[in-house]
Amino acid sequence: MATAKFLSFACLRNKTNYGDFSPKPHYPSMPKYPKGVSISSNEEKKAVYSVNGMSCSACAGSVEKAIKRLPGIKEAVVDVLNNRAQVIFYPTFVNEETIRETIEDVGFQAKLIIEETNEKTSQVCRIRIKGMTCTSCSTTVESSLQSIPGVQKARVALATEEAEIQYDPRITTYNQLLDAIEYTGFEAILISTGEDRSKILLKVDGAHTDNSMRIIENSLRALPGVEDVDIDPELKKLSVSYQSDTIGPRKFIQVIESTGSGRFKATIFSEGDGKQSHRHEEIEYCRRSFIWSLVFTIPVFLTSMVFMYIPGLKDGLDIKVVNMLSIGEILRWVLSTPVQFIIGRRFYSGSYKALRHGSANMDVLIALGTNAAYFYSVYSVLRAATSPRFKSTDVFETSSMLISFILLGKYLEVLAKGKTSEAIAKLMNLTPETATLLQFDDKGNVVKEEEIDSRLIQKNDVIKILPGAKVACDGFVIWGQSHVNESMITGESRPVAKRKSDMVIGGTVNENGVLHVRATRIGSESALSQIVRLVESAQMAKAPIQKFADRISKYFVPLVIILSVSTWLAWFLAGKYDVYPKSWIPSSMDSFQLALQFGISVMVIACPCALGLATPTAVMVGTGVGASRGVLIKGGQALESAQQVNCIVFDKTGTLTMGKPVVVNTKLFKSMVLREFYELVAAAELNSEHPLAKAVVEYAKKFREDEENHRWPEVQDVESITGHGVKATVHNKILIVGNKSLMLDQGISVPVDADEILGEAEELAQTGILVSIDGVLSGVVAISDPVKPGAREVISLLKSMKVESKLVTGDNWGTANAIAKEVGISDVIAEAKPEDKAEKVKELQSLGKVVAMVGDGINDSPALVAADVGMAIGAGTDIAIEAADIVLMKNNLEDVITAIDLSRKTFGRIRLNYCWAFGYNLLGIPIAAGALFPSTEFRLPPWVAGAAMAASSVSVVCSSLLLKNYKRPKELDNLEIRGITVES
């Protein structure tokens, strides 16, 4: 029996609908799946079974072997001592019941243990990392995190100075992750733990003792719905995890303040404020360091470069103190020492941390270069002090000016990097600070209006939104009507009409009327918070092109050090053996100093930072610009793939068409009342999410407009037949509703009259649905879904961008061809099931095309996943569509062009950044090494080389910032001028 069951699963493997689920990673034990389908590890599930009857390890082995034979099993462990089996599997391929039956087929009793099965196996935490200077730093941290047991994925972004780690909380904790980062030599600050969906941070004033904090903690723990309370006695902060449906932050504050009889005052501590304050602290630190370095460096510069040419001052500085040691040399030594060791200690610290872990970063180059100049100068000064004839030729100005210019570059870089994340900051600031809370009596009358902090809104609160005010939370309108400007969230330029039962989005602006809104999604569950998280996650994701820069960074610094030493040695030996004339040596130095200056210049002009910032800064700005226009690009991978797209596969319903089909005609072949006919059909289609089914239900409601609280007939034995229709029993009648092929498959004959009606409907780009009652064809319903305005122009624009367009739909051939002809598409596939759409995508990929799939995300998951770029259109606030790489919030085809064009412009900027970063190093290093000196006597002093290095990083960031001026193609603006736009 077991063998038969295994064979049946082997047969079923090829029929699995891969596309209905999110992508998951490939493991050796899993069945092969179509090329292009990737599977994400966060979709895995764990099941724990109680297995009775096992007596030895052989029994456990037979159970484990049987389970592992099933498709989609990642791991199976059987504990014979505790009679337990733990299975980690992918629900795309297998479910808990199938696993249980397999265990019983081996000969043992099995029962699923629900409590342990529901344990969470994956969390994502975000950590801020302070002190990273270049790609080498971020690579070191990333490697360290990935080596920790239980870490499934780790991404470290240099531009945002953050890490995103996906880990198994049963194996490791976020504290271990923090320790690992600290061990690599960087400061780690926890941003979120991945378990804070309903979590709030509160700061308590007035609680001066640990005992007071413990009393508050116990009071909160006693509340219903509170899951956990963590306190920080030193900072007087506490975090509360809670069930948002049961309790909320207003209750916590009320309990805290009542606990201390008025002595305690609680306020919300925002994590977003912490991020902003960190950025401001970093900017202030860099500014302060630069100013202090100037205080000491300017006098050093004046005494060495300016005062030496002013007769009176020169004589004073040349006064000898001990032997040949002058006052000027002592002043320069004293002034440059704080710059080298106090202001510049960050470079020593960074170098030590990097070298301790076997890597070399930007700090190593700066520390070596400045130390070489400083300690050579110290040697020169000490020798002058101990010799009556040796004249010192110090270069203290080199080390101090070098550090000053590098600090200036760091300051400008931090300022510029802050601007790359302005899009997220603007999104986070959309929510109003306060909201008007309404309280009602038992009869539903408003008895009180209270202004509260918007962060204190709880689920099911009713909020009053005045004209001109921002909507404080996601919810639905329970009273009033108005127009709401949603452009800041969805990019939709036109105000959207809102009336009772319509949904509103937090952060949008109420234009005219007063609205009463019931809160449904608050805090981190809101659409705005989801968008911010998605954009932040996108900015963490590396583009494949960045891996090239990461590989180079491993060898860059060691190579530069070798070049620097070789440059110094070559010039030193050339000077010693008179390879070049003495006239080349400036009067203020000897051949050793000349060689030293060339070596130091090579060391400090090289800039790995520019390479590390080239991609992430452009991705940050590009994804931010996209988010402000309602185009959410999920990271560098999606960006890089989108700019290469040369073929787009469109779904029909809801993508090329309006997605709001209506019934336009009905023909009955059986003597019955139309109202009764639609009563039966609507009942069968009621639970379907397909737009055509919804159109039938909406039309059926018109026959019941005079009835209140109408209930549809009870439905039994419902069977959804993917891509064809539905079969159900209503009022003891067997109904089959679907297309012609479904009728023929079910053995139901289609009369000539029905065929003719279907043909006429298809010629008019309508969809014909056949209805069979008790095995007899009883009617045809014609449904029309008009093409979106501007669809033809969009297809034409794509053609001008050298992008082919294809149409793949589950609708009939006649309707599909009519729609395709109307919009200008020649390649059509109709009557396609979801898996057929994915096959078409793979077929195009096999021809060497880079394919994008555009669908509404309802039944297009297989194709969205299989495509190189999946675009979900008309997502609205449902931005967390797993299968899509790009989410288009508006129901607007123009955004497909915007997404591709923005990706091309962003990637063009990345290429330009790399050309500058590589070109700068390839050109700058030879010049710094003295390549032009023999012919032109032109050389780069080390402090000029340091300034050039600092400028290169700033220029790359500023180059990326130019993307903020992105304008979509002019042709799209022309469409808008002609009035061809679609409201979402």
ABEGO torsion letter per residue (X at the ends): XAAAAAAAAAAAAAABBAAABBBBBBBAABBBBBBGBBBBAAABBBBBBBBBGBABAAAAAAAAAAAAABBGBABBBBBAAAGBBBBBBBAAABBAAAAAAAAAAAGBBBBBBAAAAABBABBBBBBBBBGBABAAAAAAAAAAAAABBGBABBBBBAAAGBBBBBBBAAABBAAAAAAAAAAAGBBBBBABAGAAABBBBBBBBGBABAAAAAAAAAAAAABBGBABBBBBAAAGBBBBBBBAAABBAAAAAAAAAAAAGGABBBBBBBAAAAAAAAAAAAAAAAAAAAAAAAAAAAAAAAAAAAAAABAAAAAAAABBABEABBAAAAAAAAAAAAAAAAAAAAAAAAAAAAAAAGBBBAAAAAAAAAAAAAAAAAAAAAAAAABAABBBBBAAAAAAAAAAAAAAAAAAAAAAAAAAAAAAAAAAAABBABBBBBBBBAAGBBABBBBBBAAABBBGBBBBBBBGBBBABBEBBABEBBBBBAAAAAGBABBBBBBBGBBBBBGBBBAABBBBBBBABBEAABAAAAAAAAAAAAAABBBAAAAAAAAAAAAAAAAAAAAAAAAAAAAAAAAAAGABBAAABBAABBAAAAAAAAAAAAAAABBAAAAAAAAAAAAAAAAAAAAAAGBBBBEAAAAAAAAABABBBBBABGAABAGBBBBABBBBABBBBAAAAAAAAAAAAAABABAAAAAAAAAAAAAAAABBGBBBBBBBGBBBBBGAEBBBBBGGBBBBBEBAAAAAAAGBBBBAAAAAAAAAAAAAGBBBBBBBBGGBBABBBBBBBBBBBGAAAAAAAAAAAGBBBBBBBABBAAAAAAAAAAAGBABBBBGBBAAAAAAAAAAAAAAGBBBBBBBAGAAAAAAAAABABBBBBGAEABAABAABABBBABBBAAAAAAAAAAAAAAAAAAAAAAAAAAAAAAAAAAAAAGAAAAAAGBBBBAAAAAAAAAAAAAAAAAAAAAAAABBBBAAAAAAAAAGBBBBX
